[in-house]
Amino acid sequence: MRSLHEFGSWGDVQDKDTSLKNNYRADFYSGVTAVFASPDDCKDFSSFSEDVKKRMQNCCYIDESDIQYFKIYSLYCYELNDAKRGFRIPDARMRQFGDTAVLIVDFCEFLERYAEALFARYPQVISLINRVQLFDFHKTAMLNPLFCKHISQGYQNELRLAFGELGYDKFSIKPKESKGELVRNYNPVTLQIGNISDIAVEVPIYDFMTGRLPRGFKCRWPSNDPPLNPSNYDSLVQWTQDQMNNYHSIFVKAAFKIV
C-alpha cells in the first residue's frame, strides 16, 4: 500500500518511484477536492484578467491536508453484465497492469484478514473503503478527495482500500491513547495476510480480459441483499461515506491548465 502522495502532484515529482510515472498509475489530479467549470465559479480565479481566464482549463482545488498521507490499495471491480450471465469485459487498457489477474472470490473474508493484519500492526488506525467516483471539469462540484478520479481513468473501475495510522500521546497515563492525528509519513506499507489460495484464483490476463474463467468458478457476492443484513463490506462502505460526507479541508492549493 502506497501513500496517496506518491500518485499525485504533491512534492517533487522527479523524486517519485519511476514505476508510477506513466499515464495510468500517476494522477496529477489525485486529492482534488473541488472543480470549477468556469474560473468565475472560483473566488481565487474570478479576479484574473479576461484574457487569462479564457485560456484556463481544468480549474480545481487540490487537498493539501492529511489526505495525502493515507495509504491506499486499489482493486479492479469485476462486474456482472446487464444480463447477469457473465462478467463485463474490461477495457483493453487494463492489460497495462500486468500479465496475470488475481480474482478474490470471497471479498468479505479478504476484508476480515486485511483488518486482522492491519489492527495487529497499528494500535490506532482509521480504515476506509469505497468505490472511486469519477469527475470531469464541465461541472462545478465539491469532491471527496480520497475517493475520486478524473473520468479519463474511469476504465480502471476502482475499489480503494485506505487507512491512516493515528498517533498517540506517549506521556498519557493511558497507554496508546489516540491523539486523533494522522501520522504524517509517505512510507509504503506491506501487510502480511497469509495464504489466500482458498479465497482467490489466479488467471492469465488474456482470460481475465475475455471473461474465460476456470471451470466451476464460483464467488461470493460482497454485498448482501436485503440491506437490513449488511455484510462487512456494506458496513465499511457506509461508515466510510458517513465519515467522508463530513470531511472538508480548508488547506488547499489552486491548480489549472493554460491552453
C-alpha positions as CSV (number, residue, x, y, z in Angstrom):
1,M,0.0,0.0,0.0
2,R,1.4,3.4,-1.0
3,S,0.5,6.8,0.2
4,L,-1.8,8.8,-2.0
5,H,1.0,11.4,-2.1
6,E,3.0,9.1,-4.3
7,F,0.4,9.2,-7.1
8,G,-0.4,12.9,-7.2
9,S,1.2,16.3,-7.7
10,W,2.4,16.8,-4.1
11,G,6.1,17.2,-3.5
12,D,8.8,16.7,-6.1
13,V,7.5,14.5,-8.9
14,Q,11.1,13.8,-10.0
15,D,11.8,12.0,-6.7
16,K,8.9,9.6,-7.0
17,D,9.1,5.9,-7.9
18,T,9.7,5.6,-11.7
19,S,7.1,2.7,-11.8
20,L,4.4,5.4,-11.1
21,K,5.5,7.8,-13.8
22,N,3.1,6.7,-16.5
23,N,-0.3,7.7,-17.8
24,Y,-2.3,5.0,-15.9
25,R,-0.8,5.0,-12.4
26,A,0.3,8.6,-11.9
27,D,-2.6,11.1,-11.5
28,F,-1.9,14.8,-11.3
29,Y,-5.5,15.2,-10.0
30,S,-5.2,12.9,-7.0
31,G,-6.7,14.6,-4.0
32,V,-8.9,17.0,-6.0
33,T,-11.5,18.4,-3.6
34,A,-13.3,20.9,-5.8
35,V,-13.6,21.5,-9.6
36,F,-14.8,24.6,-11.3
37,A,-16.5,24.6,-14.7
38,S,-15.5,28.3,-15.2
39,P,-12.8,30.4,-13.5
40,D,-15.6,32.7,-12.5
41,D,-17.0,30.0,-10.2
42,C,-13.9,30.2,-8.0
43,K,-13.1,33.2,-5.8
44,D,-9.4,32.7,-6.4
45,F,-9.7,32.7,-10.2
46,S,-12.6,35.1,-10.8
47,S,-10.4,38.2,-10.4
48,F,-7.9,37.1,-13.1
49,S,-8.0,39.1,-16.4
50,E,-10.4,38.1,-19.0
51,D,-7.5,37.3,-21.4
52,V,-6.1,34.8,-18.9
53,K,-9.5,33.3,-17.9
54,K,-10.4,32.4,-21.4
55,R,-7.3,30.3,-21.7
56,M,-7.8,28.5,-18.4
57,Q,-8.9,24.9,-18.2
58,N,-9.2,22.2,-15.5
59,C,-9.6,24.7,-12.7
60,C,-9.6,22.9,-9.3
61,Y,-8.5,22.8,-5.7
62,I,-6.2,20.0,-4.5
63,D,-6.4,19.0,-0.9
64,E,-3.2,19.9,1.0
65,S,-4.1,18.4,4.3
66,D,-3.7,14.9,5.7
67,I,-5.4,13.1,2.8
68,Q,-2.1,12.6,1.1
69,Y,-0.7,10.5,4.0
70,F,-3.4,7.8,3.6
71,K,-2.1,4.5,2.4
72,I,-4.2,3.1,-0.5
73,Y,-4.6,-0.3,-2.2
74,S,-6.5,-0.3,-5.5
75,L,-8.5,-3.1,-6.9
76,Y,-10.5,-3.5,-10.1
77,C,-14.2,-4.2,-9.7
78,Y,-15.2,-7.2,-11.9
79,E,-18.9,-6.6,-12.5
80,L,-21.7,-8.7,-13.9
81,N,-23.1,-7.7,-17.3
82,D,-26.6,-6.4,-17.6
83,A,-28.0,-9.9,-18.3
84,K,-26.1,-11.2,-15.3
85,R,-24.9,-14.2,-17.3
86,G,-21.2,-13.3,-17.2
87,F,-18.8,-10.5,-16.4
88,R,-18.4,-7.3,-18.2
89,I,-15.3,-7.3,-20.4
90,P,-12.6,-4.9,-19.0
91,D,-11.3,-2.1,-21.0
92,A,-8.3,-3.1,-23.1
93,R,-6.1,-0.7,-21.2
94,M,-6.3,-2.9,-18.2
95,R,-3.6,-5.1,-19.9
96,Q,-1.1,-2.4,-18.9
97,F,-1.1,-3.6,-15.3
98,G,0.5,-7.0,-15.8
99,D,0.2,-10.5,-17.3
100,T,-1.8,-12.1,-14.5
101,A,-5.0,-11.3,-12.6
102,V,-5.8,-12.5,-9.1
103,L,-9.6,-12.7,-8.6
104,I,-10.7,-12.6,-4.9
105,V,-13.7,-14.8,-4.8
106,D,-14.6,-14.2,-1.2
107,F,-14.0,-10.5,-0.7
108,C,-15.7,-10.4,2.7
109,E,-13.3,-12.9,4.0
110,F,-10.4,-11.0,2.4
111,L,-11.5,-7.9,4.3
112,E,-11.5,-9.9,7.6
113,R,-7.9,-11.0,7.0
114,Y,-6.9,-7.5,5.9
115,A,-8.4,-6.0,9.1
116,E,-6.8,-8.5,11.3
117,A,-3.4,-7.8,9.9
118,L,-4.0,-4.0,10.0
119,F,-5.1,-3.8,13.6
120,A,-2.4,-6.3,14.7
121,R,0.3,-3.9,13.3
122,Y,-1.1,-0.5,14.3
123,P,-2.5,0.4,17.8
124,Q,-4.8,3.2,16.3
125,V,-5.9,3.5,12.7
126,I,-8.8,4.8,10.6
127,S,-9.7,2.4,7.9
128,L,-11.9,3.3,4.9
129,I,-13.2,1.6,1.7
130,N,-15.3,2.8,-1.2
131,R,-15.7,2.8,-4.9
132,V,-13.9,5.6,-6.6
133,Q,-16.2,8.2,-8.1
134,L,-15.4,10.0,-11.3
135,F,-15.4,13.7,-12.1
136,D,-14.8,16.0,-15.1
137,F,-14.2,19.7,-15.4
138,H,-17.5,20.6,-17.0
139,K,-19.5,20.9,-13.8
140,T,-18.6,22.8,-10.7
141,A,-18.7,20.5,-7.7
142,M,-17.2,19.6,-4.3
143,L,-15.5,16.2,-4.3
144,N,-14.3,13.5,-1.9
145,P,-10.6,13.9,-2.3
146,L,-9.7,10.4,-1.1
147,F,-12.2,8.5,-3.4
148,C,-12.3,10.4,-6.7
149,K,-10.5,10.3,-10.0
150,H,-10.7,12.1,-13.3
151,I,-13.0,10.5,-15.8
152,S,-10.1,9.7,-18.1
153,Q,-9.2,6.9,-15.6
154,G,-12.7,5.6,-15.3
155,Y,-11.8,2.4,-17.2
156,Q,-9.9,1.2,-14.1
157,N,-13.3,0.7,-12.3
158,E,-11.5,1.1,-9.0
159,L,-12.4,0.0,-5.5
160,R,-10.0,1.6,-3.0
161,L,-8.9,0.4,0.5
162,A,-7.4,3.2,2.5
163,F,-6.0,3.6,6.0
164,G,-4.3,6.2,8.1
165,E,-2.2,5.5,11.2
166,L,-3.3,7.7,14.2
167,G,-0.7,9.0,16.6
168,Y,-0.9,8.6,20.3
169,D,0.3,10.5,23.3
170,K,3.5,9.0,24.7
171,F,3.0,10.8,28.0
172,S,-0.6,9.8,28.7
173,I,-1.4,7.8,31.8
174,K,-3.5,5.7,29.4
175,P,-1.1,3.7,27.2
176,K,-1.6,4.1,23.5
177,E,-4.2,6.8,23.9
178,S,-5.0,8.2,20.5
179,K,-4.5,11.9,19.7
180,G,-6.7,11.5,16.7
181,E,-4.0,12.9,14.4
182,L,-2.8,11.1,11.3
183,V,0.8,10.1,11.4
184,R,2.5,12.1,8.6
185,N,4.8,9.9,6.5
186,Y,4.8,8.6,3.0
187,N,6.4,5.2,3.7
188,P,4.8,2.3,1.7
189,V,3.3,-0.5,3.8
190,T,3.2,-4.2,3.2
191,L,0.6,-6.2,5.2
192,Q,1.1,-9.9,5.5
193,I,-2.3,-11.6,5.4
194,G,-1.1,-15.1,4.8
195,N,-2.0,-17.6,2.1
196,I,-5.2,-16.6,0.2
197,S,-5.4,-19.6,-2.2
198,D,-8.6,-20.6,-0.6
199,I,-10.3,-17.3,-1.4
200,A,-8.6,-16.3,-4.7
201,V,-7.8,-17.7,-8.1
202,E,-5.0,-16.7,-10.5
203,V,-5.8,-16.4,-14.2
204,P,-3.7,-15.2,-17.2
205,I,-4.5,-11.6,-18.2
206,Y,-6.0,-12.9,-21.5
207,D,-8.6,-15.0,-19.7
208,F,-9.4,-12.1,-17.4
209,M,-9.8,-9.7,-20.3
210,T,-12.1,-12.1,-22.2
211,G,-14.2,-13.5,-19.3
212,R,-12.7,-17.0,-19.6
213,L,-12.8,-18.1,-16.0
214,P,-11.7,-21.5,-14.6
215,R,-14.2,-24.4,-14.9
216,G,-16.5,-24.4,-11.9
217,F,-15.7,-20.9,-11.0
218,K,-17.8,-19.6,-8.0
219,C,-17.6,-16.4,-6.0
220,R,-19.4,-14.9,-3.0
221,W,-21.0,-11.5,-3.8
222,P,-19.6,-8.9,-1.3
223,S,-22.9,-7.1,-0.8
224,N,-25.9,-8.6,1.0
225,D,-29.5,-8.2,-0.1
226,P,-31.7,-7.2,1.6
227,P,-29.8,-4.2,3.1
228,L,-31.2,-5.0,6.6
229,N,-28.5,-7.6,6.9
230,P,-25.4,-5.8,5.7
231,S,-22.1,-7.6,5.0
232,N,-18.9,-6.4,6.5
233,Y,-18.2,-4.8,3.1
234,D,-21.6,-3.0,3.2
235,S,-21.0,-1.7,6.7
236,L,-17.5,-0.4,5.9
237,V,-18.6,1.4,2.8
238,Q,-21.5,3.0,4.7
239,W,-19.2,4.1,7.5
240,T,-16.7,5.5,5.0
241,Q,-19.4,7.5,3.3
242,D,-20.6,8.9,6.6
243,Q,-17.1,9.9,7.6
244,M,-16.2,11.5,4.3
245,N,-19.5,13.3,4.0
246,N,-18.4,15.4,7.0
247,Y,-14.9,16.0,5.7
248,H,-13.9,19.4,4.4
249,S,-10.4,20.7,4.3
250,I,-9.5,24.4,4.5
251,F,-6.0,23.7,3.3
252,V,-6.0,23.5,-0.5
253,K,-3.9,24.6,-3.4
254,A,-5.3,26.0,-6.6
255,A,-4.4,24.4,-9.9
256,F,-5.4,25.0,-13.6
257,K,-4.1,24.5,-17.1
258,I,-3.3,27.2,-19.6
259,V,-4.2,26.3,-23.3
